[in-house]
Amino acid sequence: MAILALAGCAQQVPGRAMLDQSVGSLDEPLTSEPPDATRGLALVQGRDGNCLLCHAIPETGARFMGNLGPSLSGVGSRMSAGQLRLRLVDSLRLNPNSIMPSYFKTEGLNQVAETWRGKTILSAQQIEDTIAYLLTLR
């Protein structure tokens, strides 16, 4: 069900940033527009990101949180923007067995309905806004 909810939020891919696999991060922002942590919180809590399905984030104040993924409490003090960006863009680059969706990937995916092929789950700006929020969690 979660994948169906995420599929409805697909966005066209505007461009590609360079991946630095040697350091496990994607340091260049995906957009030149300044990120907004308030919009990022809405994405984390809302159906577009669906982060709370798998991650506990007590700072959000939301009641129902999953535990399939690691807690994101304090993630802003453990990871850089580049490390968070890589995980959001394509978590499979770090862990081929990850169940986390690749929110900004369009190729090498399985069982993607034709309507959603070539589209990302989140836009470049939504990725940057989510990172801005996650960096506030210290």
N, C-alpha and C positions, 0 to 999 in steps of 0.2 A: 504494500500500500504506500509506503514512504516513497518508493521510487516513482510511482505514478504521480504522487503529489509534486515531486521535484521536477518531473518531466514537463509539467505544465508551466514551469517557470523558466523555460529555456530562452536563451538570448543568443543573438548572432555574435560571432567572434570578431572583434574589430582588429586585432593584431596579435602578435606573439612577442613576448619578452624572452630574453636569453636565459636559459637555465644553467646555473653553475652547480653541477652535480658534485664537484669536489668538496664543497663546503655545505652541501645539503640545504641550500637556500636559493631563493629567487629574489635577488636584491632590488632589481629595477621595478618601480611601480608600474602597473598595467595601464594607468591613465595619468594625465597631467592635472586633472581636476583634484583639488584638495579633498582628502577623505573626511568623512563626517562620522564620528563615533556614535552619535544618536541614531543615525540611519543604520549603522552597523548593529546596534542593539536590537532594533526592530527586525533586522534580517535574522539575527541569531534566535530571536524568540518566535519569529513568524514562520509561515509555511514555505517561504522561498528558500531559506537556509535549512530549516528543520534541525538545527544543531541540538536542540533539547531532546530529540528522539534518542540520541546516543550518548550525549555528554551531560554530566552534572555541572551546572554553573550556578552555584548558590547566590552569587552576586546579582543575578537577574531577578530574584524574588519569585520566580515561577515555581509552582508546586510540583508538577510532574516532570521528572528528569530521568533520562536513561543512564545506564551504566555500561553499555557495550563498548564505548570509547573511554579514554582517560578523562578524568575531571579537568575542566578548563579553568578552575579556580586558580588564580595566580599565574596563569599562562603568560601574561605580559612581562613577568619578571624572569621567566624561564626561557623564553624564545624571542628572537628578533623578528622584526617585520618580515624580513626575507625568509626566515624559517617558517613562519605562519603562512606566508604567501605560497610557498611551495606545497605545503600540506593542503591548502585550499584548492590550488590550481590542479594538482595531480598527486594525491597521496600515494598512489601506486609506485611512484618513482622511489619512494623511501621504503615502502613495505608492499611487496607484490601481493601479499595476502590481506591487505587492508580491506575492510568493508565500507570505509568512508568513500562517498562519491567523489569523483574528480569534478569539481564544480566549474572548471574552466578548460575542459578538455573535450575535443570533438572526434578524435581518431583513436582507433585501437579499443573501442568500447564494444561490448557484447549486447545483443538483443535490444537495439535502439530502434524504436518505431520510426518509420520513414519520415513522418512529420517533424521529428526532433533531430534528425541527422544534420550535422553541420552546425548545430546550435549548442550553446553552453547552458548549464543550469543557472549560473549567476553571471551577470555582466561584469566587465572589468571594474566599473565603479563600485558595484556591490561587493566585489572581492576586497577592494581597498577600504571601503567603509567597514566591512566586517573586521579587517585587520586593525583598523583604528580603534574599534571597540575592544577587541581582544587585548590590545596593548594597554588598555586601562585597567585590566585585571591584574593587580599587583599584590 
